[in-house]
Amino acid sequence: MSTKEIVQDLLQRLPENVSLHDIAQEIEFVAAIRHGIDELDRGESIPIEQVENELRSWVIR
């Protein structure tokens, strides 16, 4: 599915009274997901162990 087709599908699913701001947010969300999937396809992932270790330092106790 092309990028244009993805946006067209997204627009069809949104309600008629949706704001331009909400449309922009939805497109940005889809773009971020696609970017993440592309990174995974290129093998640019972070091991879960590294994420777990970093997450511990983010949590305030």
Distance bins in CASP14 RR format, pairs under 12 A and 6 or more apart:
PFRMAT RR
TARGET T0000
AUTHOR 0000-0000-0000
RMODE 2
METHOD distances of the structure
MODEL  1
1 7 0 0 0 0 0 1 0 0 0 0 0
1 8 0 0 0 0 1 0 0 0 0 0 0
1 9 1 0 0 1 0 0 0 0 0 0 0
1 10 0 0 0 0 0 1 0 0 0 0 0
1 30 0 0 0 0 0 1 0 0 0 0 0
1 34 0 0 0 0 0 1 0 0 0 0 0
2 8 0 0 0 0 1 0 0 0 0 0 0
2 9 0 0 0 0 0 1 0 0 0 0 0
2 34 0 0 0 0 0 1 0 0 0 0 0
3 9 0 0 0 0 0 1 0 0 0 0 0
3 10 0 0 0 0 0 1 0 0 0 0 0
3 27 0 0 0 0 1 0 0 0 0 0 0
3 30 0 0 0 0 1 0 0 0 0 0 0
3 31 0 0 0 0 1 0 0 0 0 0 0
3 34 0 0 0 0 1 0 0 0 0 0 0
3 35 0 0 0 0 0 1 0 0 0 0 0
3 38 0 0 0 0 0 1 0 0 0 0 0
4 10 0 0 0 0 0 1 0 0 0 0 0
4 11 0 0 0 0 0 1 0 0 0 0 0
4 27 0 0 0 0 0 1 0 0 0 0 0
5 11 0 0 0 0 0 1 0 0 0 0 0
5 12 0 0 0 0 0 1 0 0 0 0 0
5 30 0 0 0 0 0 1 0 0 0 0 0
6 12 0 0 0 0 0 1 0 0 0 0 0
6 13 0 0 0 0 0 1 0 0 0 0 0
6 26 0 0 0 0 0 1 0 0 0 0 0
6 27 0 0 0 0 1 0 0 0 0 0 0
6 29 0 0 0 0 0 1 0 0 0 0 0
6 30 1 0 0 1 0 0 0 0 0 0 0
6 31 0 0 0 0 1 0 0 0 0 0 0
6 33 0 0 0 0 0 1 0 0 0 0 0
6 34 1 0 0 1 0 0 0 0 0 0 0
7 13 0 0 0 0 0 1 0 0 0 0 0
7 14 0 0 0 0 0 1 0 0 0 0 0
7 23 0 0 0 0 1 0 0 0 0 0 0
7 24 0 0 0 0 0 1 0 0 0 0 0
7 26 0 0 0 0 1 0 0 0 0 0 0
7 27 1 0 0 1 0 0 0 0 0 0 0
7 28 0 0 0 0 0 1 0 0 0 0 0
7 29 0 0 0 0 0 1 0 0 0 0 0
7 30 1 0 0 1 0 0 0 0 0 0 0
7 31 0 0 0 0 1 0 0 0 0 0 0
7 34 0 0 0 0 0 1 0 0 0 0 0
8 14 0 0 0 0 0 1 0 0 0 0 0
8 27 0 0 0 0 0 1 0 0 0 0 0
8 30 0 0 0 0 0 1 0 0 0 0 0
9 26 0 0 0 0 0 1 0 0 0 0 0
9 27 0 0 0 0 0 1 0 0 0 0 0
9 30 0 0 0 0 1 0 0 0 0 0 0
10 18 0 0 0 0 0 1 0 0 0 0 0
10 22 0 0 0 0 0 1 0 0 0 0 0
10 23 0 0 0 0 1 0 0 0 0 0 0
10 24 0 0 0 0 0 1 0 0 0 0 0
10 25 0 0 0 0 0 1 0 0 0 0 0
10 26 1 0 1 0 0 0 0 0 0 0 0
10 27 1 0 0 1 0 0 0 0 0 0 0
10 28 0 0 0 0 0 1 0 0 0 0 0
10 29 0 0 0 0 1 0 0 0 0 0 0
10 30 1 0 0 1 0 0 0 0 0 0 0
10 31 0 0 0 0 0 1 0 0 0 0 0
10 33 0 0 0 0 0 1 0 0 0 0 0
10 34 0 0 0 0 0 1 0 0 0 0 0
11 18 0 0 0 0 1 0 0 0 0 0 0
11 20 0 0 0 0 0 1 0 0 0 0 0
11 22 0 0 0 0 0 1 0 0 0 0 0
11 23 1 0 0 1 0 0 0 0 0 0 0
11 24 0 0 0 0 0 1 0 0 0 0 0
11 26 0 0 0 0 1 0 0 0 0 0 0
11 27 0 0 0 0 1 0 0 0 0 0 0
11 30 0 0 0 0 0 1 0 0 0 0 0
12 18 0 0 0 0 0 1 0 0 0 0 0
12 23 0 0 0 0 0 1 0 0 0 0 0
12 26 0 0 0 0 0 1 0 0 0 0 0
13 23 0 0 0 0 0 1 0 0 0 0 0
13 26 0 0 0 0 1 0 0 0 0 0 0
13 30 0 0 0 0 0 1 0 0 0 0 0
14 20 0 0 0 0 0 1 0 0 0 0 0
14 22 1 0 0 1 0 0 0 0 0 0 0
14 23 1 0 0 1 0 0 0 0 0 0 0
14 24 0 0 0 0 0 1 0 0 0 0 0
14 25 0 0 0 0 0 1 0 0 0 0 0
14 26 1 0 0 1 0 0 0 0 0 0 0
14 27 0 0 0 0 0 1 0 0 0 0 0
14 30 0 0 0 0 0 1 0 0 0 0 0
15 22 0 0 0 0 1 0 0 0 0 0 0
15 23 0 0 0 0 0 1 0 0 0 0 0
15 26 0 0 0 0 0 1 0 0 0 0 0
16 23 0 0 0 0 0 1 0 0 0 0 0
17 23 0 0 0 0 0 1 0 0 0 0 0
18 24 0 0 0 0 0 1 0 0 0 0 0
18 25 0 0 0 0 1 0 0 0 0 0 0
18 26 0 0 0 0 1 0 0 0 0 0 0
18 27 0 0 0 0 0 1 0 0 0 0 0
19 25 0 0 0 0 1 0 0 0 0 0 0
19 26 0 0 0 0 0 1 0 0 0 0 0
20 26 0 0 0 0 0 1 0 0 0 0 0
20 27 0 0 0 0 0 1 0 0 0 0 0
21 27 0 0 0 0 0 1 0 0 0 0 0
21 28 0 0 0 0 0 1 0 0 0 0 0
22 28 0 0 0 0 0 1 0 0 0 0 0
22 29 0 0 0 0 0 1 0 0 0 0 0
23 29 0 0 0 0 0 1 0 0 0 0 0
23 30 0 0 0 0 0 1 0 0 0 0 0
24 30 0 0 0 0 0 1 0 0 0 0 0
24 31 0 0 0 0 0 1 0 0 0 0 0
25 31 0 0 0 0 0 1 0 0 0 0 0
25 32 0 0 0 0 0 1 0 0 0 0 0
26 32 0 0 0 0 0 1 0 0 0 0 0
26 33 0 0 0 0 0 1 0 0 0 0 0
27 33 0 0 0 0 0 1 0 0 0 0 0
27 34 0 0 0 0 0 1 0 0 0 0 0
28 34 0 0 0 0 0 1 0 0 0 0 0
28 35 0 0 0 0 0 1 0 0 0 0 0
29 35 0 0 0 0 0 1 0 0 0 0 0
29 36 0 0 0 0 0 1 0 0 0 0 0
30 36 0 0 0 0 0 1 0 0 0 0 0
30 37 0 0 0 0 0 1 0 0 0 0 0
31 37 0 0 0 0 0 1 0 0 0 0 0
31 38 0 0 0 0 0 1 0 0 0 0 0
32 38 0 0 0 0 0 1 0 0 0 0 0
32 39 0 0 0 0 0 1 0 0 0 0 0
33 39 0 0 0 0 0 1 0 0 0 0 0
33 40 0 0 0 0 0 1 0 0 0 0 0
34 40 0 0 0 0 0 1 0 0 0 0 0
34 41 0 0 0 0 0 1 0 0 0 0 0
35 41 0 0 0 0 0 1 0 0 0 0 0
35 42 0 0 0 0 0 1 0 0 0 0 0
35 44 0 0 0 0 0 1 0 0 0 0 0
36 42 0 0 0 0 1 0 0 0 0 0 0
36 43 0 0 0 0 0 1 0 0 0 0 0
36 44 0 0 0 0 1 0 0 0 0 0 0
36 45 0 0 0 0 1 0 0 0 0 0 0
36 46 0 0 0 0 0 1 0 0 0 0 0
37 43 0 0 0 0 0 1 0 0 0 0 0
37 44 0 0 0 0 0 1 0 0 0 0 0
37 45 0 0 0 0 0 1 0 0 0 0 0
38 44 0 0 0 0 1 0 0 0 0 0 0
38 45 0 0 0 0 0 1 0 0 0 0 0
39 45 1 0 0 1 0 0 0 0 0 0 0
39 46 0 0 0 0 1 0 0 0 0 0 0
40 46 0 0 0 0 0 1 0 0 0 0 0
45 51 0 0 0 0 1 0 0 0 0 0 0
46 52 0 0 0 0 0 1 0 0 0 0 0
46 53 0 0 0 0 0 1 0 0 0 0 0
46 54 0 0 0 0 1 0 0 0 0 0 0
46 55 0 0 0 0 0 1 0 0 0 0 0
47 53 0 0 0 0 1 0 0 0 0 0 0
47 54 0 0 0 0 0 1 0 0 0 0 0
48 54 0 0 0 0 0 1 0 0 0 0 0
48 55 0 0 0 0 0 1 0 0 0 0 0
49 55 0 0 0 0 0 1 0 0 0 0 0
49 56 0 0 0 0 0 1 0 0 0 0 0
50 56 0 0 0 0 0 1 0 0 0 0 0
50 57 0 0 0 0 0 1 0 0 0 0 0
51 57 0 0 0 0 0 1 0 0 0 0 0
51 58 0 0 0 0 0 1 0 0 0 0 0
52 58 0 0 0 0 0 1 0 0 0 0 0
52 59 0 0 0 0 0 1 0 0 0 0 0
53 59 0 0 0 0 0 1 0 0 0 0 0
END
